[in-house]
Amino acid sequence: MGKVAAKIKVMPNSPDIDLDELQERLENSLPEGAKINGVERKDVAFGLVALFPTVIVPDDAGGTEAVEEAFAEVDGVESVSVENVGRI
């Protein structure tokens, strides 16, 4: 079984969120077998900064769904969306 790299856009629910703490909570929420391989930050609008973690997950039937669900449950996350996915 191969692996998949997915770049996921995570929008915080407030511009006042500590992005370092949010990133740590995202890392701690990952399901077994998934890992973050770098995080980019991009200004969106009105002081909001989105996190773009690149997550490596096994290439199985669920794909990135478990990671998306875990990220969506993290305190301080407004929305989660997959930007792109590719096999590695």
C-alpha positions as CSV (number, residue, x, y, z in Angstrom):
1,M,0.0,0.0,0.0
2,G,1.3,3.4,-0.9
3,K,1.0,6.8,0.7
4,V,-0.8,10.0,-0.2
5,A,0.2,13.6,0.5
6,A,-2.7,16.0,1.0
7,K,-2.5,19.7,1.4
8,I,-5.4,20.7,3.6
9,K,-6.6,24.3,4.2
10,V,-7.6,24.9,7.9
11,M,-9.4,28.1,8.6
12,P,-9.3,29.3,12.2
13,N,-12.6,30.7,13.6
14,S,-11.0,34.0,14.7
15,P,-8.0,36.2,13.8
16,D,-7.2,36.2,17.5
17,I,-6.4,32.4,17.6
18,D,-2.8,31.5,18.5
19,L,-1.7,29.7,15.3
20,D,1.2,27.9,17.0
21,E,-1.3,26.4,19.6
22,L,-3.8,25.6,16.8
23,Q,-1.0,23.8,14.8
24,E,-0.1,21.8,17.9
25,R,-3.8,20.8,18.5
26,L,-4.0,19.7,14.8
27,E,-0.9,17.5,15.1
28,N,-2.3,16.0,18.3
29,S,-5.6,15.2,16.6
30,L,-4.2,13.1,13.8
31,P,-5.5,9.6,13.4
32,E,-3.0,6.7,13.6
33,G,-0.8,6.3,10.5
34,A,-1.1,10.0,9.5
35,K,1.6,12.6,10.0
36,I,2.1,16.3,9.2
37,N,5.0,17.0,6.8
38,G,5.2,20.8,7.0
39,V,2.8,23.6,7.5
40,E,2.4,26.8,5.5
41,R,0.6,29.9,6.6
42,K,-1.2,32.3,4.2
43,D,-3.0,35.5,4.9
44,V,-6.6,35.2,3.8
45,A,-8.5,38.5,4.7
46,F,-9.3,40.8,7.6
47,G,-6.4,39.5,9.7
48,L,-7.3,35.8,9.2
49,V,-4.4,33.5,8.5
50,A,-5.1,30.0,7.2
51,L,-2.9,27.0,8.0
52,F,-2.0,24.6,5.1
53,P,-0.6,21.4,6.6
54,T,0.7,18.8,4.2
55,V,-0.5,15.5,5.7
56,I,0.9,12.1,4.7
57,V,-1.7,9.3,5.0
58,P,-1.8,5.6,3.9
59,D,-3.5,5.1,0.5
60,D,-6.5,3.1,1.7
61,A,-10.2,3.3,1.1
62,G,-10.8,6.3,3.5
63,G,-8.1,8.6,2.0
64,T,-8.0,11.9,3.8
65,E,-11.5,11.7,5.3
66,A,-10.3,10.6,8.8
67,V,-7.9,13.5,8.9
68,E,-10.5,16.0,7.7
69,E,-12.9,14.8,10.4
70,A,-10.2,15.0,13.1
71,F,-9.2,18.5,12.1
72,A,-12.8,19.7,12.0
73,E,-13.2,18.6,15.6
74,V,-10.3,20.7,16.9
75,D,-11.2,23.7,19.1
76,G,-10.7,26.9,17.1
77,V,-11.2,25.4,13.6
78,E,-13.9,27.1,11.5
79,S,-13.5,24.9,8.3
80,V,-11.4,22.3,6.7
81,S,-11.0,21.6,3.0
82,V,-8.6,19.6,0.9
83,E,-6.6,21.7,-1.5
84,N,-4.8,19.0,-3.4
85,V,-3.9,15.3,-3.2
86,G,-1.2,13.3,-4.8
87,R,0.5,9.9,-4.4
88,I,4.0,9.7,-3.1
